Amino acid sequence: MTAVLKVEGLNKSFGGIKATDNLNLTVEAGELHAVIGPNGAGKTTMISQLCGTQIPDSGRVMFKGRDITRLATHRRAHLGITRSFQITSLIMEMSVLDNIALALQAREGHSFRFLRPARSVASLRDRGRALLERVGLGDKADHATVALSHGEHRRMEIAIALASEAELMLLDEPMAGLGTQESLEMVALLKGIKGKHSILLIEHDMDAVFALADRISVLVYGHIIATGTPSEIRGNEAVQHAYLGEE
Ligand SMILES: Nc1ncnc2c1ncn2[C@@H]1O[C@H](COP(=O)(O)OP(=O)(O)OP(=O)(O)O)[C@@H](O)[C@H]1O
C-alpha cells in the first residue's frame, strides 16, 4: 500500500504543555484510519497541523511524498486535503442545492463567477443533485439550508467534502451532536464512502469508530501509544489501561 499521509516526529507545545509529542502516523491509500484518545489528548492540535491552521515546532507532515509541513491551508486544500465538521462550511441563507453547487464551482476554480448563481450552471446543478442523492438528501435539494436538521447539515458537509474530490478527508467528529438513529445513518453513509477516499477520522463515538475503521491509532498525551486493527486495539492492554477502561 502507498502512504497518502505520513506524519513523522511531530511536536507542538503550548507553554509547558506538549500537545503533540513525537507523533508518528501513516494513512494508507483508501484506508479509514481513526484516531481516538481521551479529552485533551491532542486530537484537535494534531488535525490542525495536518490541515495547516497550526504549524508544528518540529517534525514533518508528508502528503503523497511531498513535504507540506509549512504549506498554507488553502494550498493543502488545492493538493487534495479537506477538513470537515469542526468549522461549518454551510451557508444557511442559501438552498441546499446552492451550497453544493457552490462547492463544486469552487473546486473547478470558477469562484470568480461568484455573482452568477452556481445553480444556473446546468452541469453544477446536475452534479449537485447527484451528490445530494448520494448522501440521502435528494428530496431536500430545493429546501432552505436553515430548515434542515443537525443530522442533515452533517450530511450536507459530507456532500461538500465529496464535491471537493479530496484525496484525503480529515473528518473531525462527524457524529458530534447526533442522536442514535442519525449516528447509525452517518456510519452507513461513511461506509459507502470509505475505500474511495483516504479518511482520517477523529471521533469520540466508539461504536462508530469500531464499525468504520480499518486501523485505529490511540493518542494519549500527544503521543500515539498504539496503532492496529480494531481487534488488535481492543486486545491491547496498554490501550485498555489508558483509555478504554476494563470493558
Ligand atoms: N492554543 C492553545 N493554548 C494553550 N494550550 C492549548 C492550546 N490548544 C490546545 N492546548 C492544550 O493542548 C492539549 C491538547 O488539546 P487538544 O484540544 O488538541 O485535545 P483534544 O484531544 O482535541 O481534546 P478534546 O477531545 O477535548 O477535543 C490540552 O491540554 C489543551 O489544553
The ligand as an ORCA input file, in Angstrom:
! r2SCAN-3c Opt
* xyz 0 1
  N      -3.948     27.305     21.888
  C      -3.646     26.614     22.989
  N      -3.037     27.212     24.038
  C      -2.721     26.515     25.145
  N      -2.969     25.212     25.321
  C      -3.595     24.551     24.314
  C      -3.967     25.222     23.102
  N      -4.563     24.305     22.280
  C      -4.558     23.147     22.959
  N      -3.977     23.294     24.169
  C      -3.757     22.214     25.173
  O      -3.186     21.123     24.486
  C      -3.731     19.870     24.948
  C      -4.374     19.150     23.769
  O      -5.589     19.831     23.384
  P      -6.494     19.379     22.167
  O      -7.636     20.343     22.071
  O      -5.663     19.205     20.944
  O      -7.035     17.959     22.658
  P      -8.237     17.075     22.104
  O      -7.774     15.651     22.135
  O      -8.700     17.599     20.800
  O      -9.361     17.286     23.202
  P     -10.977     17.081     23.051
  O     -11.196     15.615     22.854
  O     -11.472     17.538     24.396
  O     -11.428     17.926     21.912
  C      -4.705     20.228     26.050
  O      -4.015     20.106     27.283
  C      -5.060     21.673     25.775
  O      -5.416     22.345     26.951
*
